Amino acid sequence: MRWVSALSQRPSLEAAVKEVVEIAQDALRASPDLGLVFISSAFSSEYSRLMPLLQEHLKLPTLIGCGAGGVIGMNSDYQAEEIEGEPALSLTLAHLPGVEIHPFHLSADDLPDLDSSPDRWVELIGVKPEDQPQFILLVDPYFGQINDFLQGLDYAYPGSVKVGGLASTGAMGGGTGVFSGSKRHSEEIVGMALYGNIVIETIVAQGCRPIGHPYRVTQAERNIVLEVETPSEDSPLETTSAVSVRLSPLEALQDLVQQLSEEDRQLAQHSLFVGVVRDEFKQKLEPGDFLIRNLIGVDPRAGAIAIGDRVRPGQRIQFHLRDARTSAEDLELLIECYQRQASSFPQGVTNAGSLMFSCLGRGEGLYGEANFDSRLFRRYFNIPLSGFFCNGEIGPVGNATFLHGYTSVFGIFRQKNY
């Protein structure tokens, strides 16, 4: 397996296409089986020309891509670079022996009902679940049913990894676009299913740290939390003791804020989130065990809170804070955890390449410096990296796939361990 990434900042689309194709083909030194292209929204008026131009210079069986407010790729010094708000083009090529590649593009009208059988979803995608496909998904932000699609894909392919993101635009605006073959698609998903001698592993860095302790939800309606249960000092929440105290989530939040440092109190005014525990049976919770969701609103009269996802009685939640330092520490912790797992690979099993899907709310605007997440990743893994800044990031937490915000999702590609 061979994997390369090339990046161009030429202001002319023709020149940028020619540059990335020449660099990538020279570096690959093999016939490419797939390509991924990420193009800056500074070129949005020329999106319709992108795929025909690429096909003039590059013979490739499968090529997908999207437009973005920022793109990520490897520069001429073999350093990962995140180009935000400026013209840029990133091209990834991969030589994948023993791997089958099945591209697809879908509109919302193509989706089965959520009460349909898994077979309907399998027919839609065109790949058998027993092939254990892995998915790369690029989504137009005007595709209206992304959560339904991810739920259906998990239903039909429960053991498969799905990574990707929603196309985006920069601060100057411009149109969005997702591409496959020779065409630009509107309000659609483009993707590919990969199966055979390939594995995609993930790092999903949501950039938050927990504050206080977990609460168990005792009353909830859809995305409204009405009542929570807090542990007593003598009775941990996990033991389901009768000595626990029930209160409104607003009361729980007010009590928690009083215990915070002045710095965290200030942070809580604009960067407070709710983490929903995905594994109901896990007792010792770690950062990757939470699905981070926005705190949408508070009802002072009822003491209720609204969060950006459905929640049900019995689930555990915990308040979280986000800032640049927390995001950096969270990502490094998850990378180190993955690196420890990778060290147990048998000799000869190595990672070949990686994709990064990062929120527009991260990058230089969050960290105050460019290339932070990509360079941190590359400090640990000397493999090609490419990707883009998203309107929403797709990646797994626990055994399910979600659309995230403020997150960096990394997909790491390697051959199977036979």
Disulfide bonds with the S-S distance in Angstrom:
none
